[in-house]
C-alpha cells in the first residue's frame, strides 16, 4: 500500500526533473542542492512503489509509469493551485456572493451597484425584495449581507444614510393636476391611493396616514400585492393615484404624469448590515458606499446612536408642513 502522507516538495522535485531532463538543472531552477532533488525523487519513488525515471549518462527521462503518474500529479497540482487562487480571491472579495435585501427601488442604488460590479466583476449579486421590516429581519438573521431600507430601527449595529429622495405623486394623464410643477397632499386629500404591500408601500402608507391626519382627512388607500410597475399601470387605467420615489417627470410612462410632492415628503435611504458579517464582498460594497455617499448627507450610525437618530426622524415626521 503506497504511503499517501507525501511532502508536496517531492512532487515539485519530480515535476521539475521531468521538465528539465536533469536533476542538476532541476535543482538550479528550484534553487536547491542537486542532492536534495535526487534524494527527494528517490523518496517519492519508494513511497509510490515504482520507478518514475530512467537514469543514464545523457540525463533522465520518465518511465512509462512515471509519465502517467506525473501527468496525474500535474493535474492535481493545477486543481490545488486553482483552489488556492479561489480561496484567496474570495478572502480579498474578488470572487464570491453578495445577497442584498431591497425595500427601496433598485434604481436608487443603480450607480452604486454599477461601480461595485465594475470593481468586483467576479462577485455574484442576488437581490431579495421585501418591506423594510422584512429586510431588517433578513439582515439580523444573516440571510442577507446588507439591506437597503427606508427607515432605521434598533437591532442592526451599523447603518449608513445614503441619500434623501423626494416622494413623487403618480397621476393619470387626465388628472387636473397632471401638468402641475408640484402638488401638496392637501391637493390630493380626496384621492383614492393605491399602494403596494411590499417594498416601500407600508412605509409610504404610514407617512401618508400621519400627514393626512394633520389635515383632518382619513387616507383612502387600497393595498395590492403587485410591484411598482404594475401600480403605475393601474394608475394609467384609472384605479387611483400612487406615491413613489426614484422616478423622474422626464421618464413618466405613457398614460401617467409624475409630479413631485411639495413639503417635507422625503424618504431617507439607509444601508444596514451586521458588523459581525465576515463576507469580504460586503466589505467591498461598504467601501464603495462610504466613498460614494454625499459628504453632507452621509451618516453612519452604530449602537445607541441609532436610538437618537430614530428619535430625530420621529421629530421630523411631526413637522406641520404636509
ROSE-876008 format. One record per residue (C-alpha): residue in one letter; x, y, z. Coordinates in steps of 0.25 Angstrom, whole numbers, plus 5000, padded with zeros to 4 digits. Layout:
<sites>
AXYZ ...
</sites>
This chain:
<sites>
X500050005000 X500750134996 X500950235007 X500050355004 X500650445014 X501550515004 X502250645005 X501850734993 X503250774991 X503550634986 X502550654975 X503150784972 X504550724970 X503950614961 X503250704952 X504450804951 X505350684948 X504350634937 X504350774931 X505850804931 X506250654928 X507350664939 X507450664954 X508550774953 X507750874944 X506450844953 X507250874965 X507751004959 X506351044955 X505851024969 X507051084975 X507350964984 X508450854984 X508550754974 X508550644984 X507250694990 X506550674977 X507150534974 X506850494989 X505450554988 X505150474975 X505650344981 X504850364993 X503550394984 X503850264976 X504050184989 X502650234994 X501850214982 X502550074979 X503050104965 X504250154958 X503850294952 X505150324944 X506150254935 X507550304939 X508650304929 X509950384925 X509150464916 X508150504927 X506850454932 X505450434926 X504150384931 X503850234931 X502450204925 X501950184939 X502550314943 X502050394931 X500650344935 X500850374949 X501450514947 X500250554937 X499250524948 X500150594959 X500150714950 X498650714948 X498550704963 X499450824965 X498650904955 X497450874963 X498150914976 X498651044970 X497251084965 X496651044979 X497751134986 X497451244976 X495951244978 X496051244993 X497051354993 X496151434983 X494951404992 X495651465004 X496051584996 X494651604991 X495051574977 X494051454975 X492951414984 X491451444986 X490751564992 X489251554996 X488451694996 X487151725002 X486351834995 X485151905001 X485452024992 X485452034977 X486751974971 X486852094962 X487252184974 X488552094976 X488852074961 X490052154961 X490552094974 X490451954968 X491051994955 X492252034962 X492251904970 X492151814958 X493251894951 X494251884963 X493751734967 X493351674954 X493551534960 X492551544971 X491151494968 X490051584974 X488651534978 X487451624981 X486351594990 X485151694990 X484251725002 X483851825012 X484751905021 X484351815033 X484551685025 X485951735020 X486351775034 X485951635039 X486751565028 X487951655031 X487951615046 X487751465043 X488951475033 X488151425022 X488551545014 X489851625015 X489251765014 X487951835013 X487451965007 X486352015015 X485552145017 X485552155032 X486552125043 X486152045056 X486951965067 X487551835064 X488651855053 X489951905059 X490251985046 X489552075037 X489952175027 X489052285022 X489252295007 X488252395002 X486952465003 X485952444992 X484652534990 X483352464989 X482652474975 X481152464972 X480852384960 X479552434954 X478652394942 X479052484930 X477552534930 X477652574944 X477552734946 X478852744953 X479652654943 X480352784937 X480652844951 X482052874955 X481752814969 X480652764977 X480352764992 X479652655000 X478552755002 X478352754987 X478152604988 X477352595000 X476152534993 X476852444984 X476852294984 X478252244987 X478752104983 X480052054989 X480851924989 X480851835001 X482351804998 X483551894996 X483352045001 X481852025001 X481652015016 X482652125019 X481952225009 X480552185015 X481052215029 X481552345025 X480352385017 X479352345028 X480152435038 X480152555028 X478752535024 X478352535039 X478952675041 X477952715030 X476852655037 X476652555026 X476552405026 X477452345016 X476752265005 X477652145002 X477652014995 X478751914996 X479151824985 X480151714984 X480851764972 X482151834968 X482351984965 X482251964950 X480851894951 X480352004961 X480752114951 X480052034940 X478852034949 X478952184951 X478852194936 X477652114936 X476952204946 X476952114958 X477552234967 X478852304969 X480052254976 X481352314982 X482752264979 X484152314979 X485252304969 X484452344957 X484652464948 X483652544941 X484452534928 X484352384929 X482852374932 X482252244926 X481152264916 X479752294922 X480252354935 X480852484940 X481952494950 X481952614959 X482852644972 X482152654985 X482352794992 X482752805006 X483552705015 X483152585008 X484452515007 X484952375009 X486352355015 X487052235009 X487952155018 X488852035016 X488851935028 X489751815032 X490251735043 X491651775047 X492051625050 X491751585036 X493151545031 X492751535016 X493951605008 X492951644997 X492151725007 X493451805011 X493651834997 X492251894995 X492351975008 X493652035004 X492952084991 X491752134999 X492552215008 X493352274996 X492052304989 X491152355000 X490952504999 X491852575009 X490752665014 X489752545015 X490552425019 X490352385034 X490852255039 X490152205052 X490452095062 X489952045075 X489252155083 X489352265072 X488252195065 X487252225076 X487652375076 X487552365060 X486152295061 X485652405071 X486152515062 X485452445050 X484152445058 X484252585061 X484452625046 X483152545044 X482452635053 X482752755044 X481452835042 X481652845026 X480952735018 
</sites>
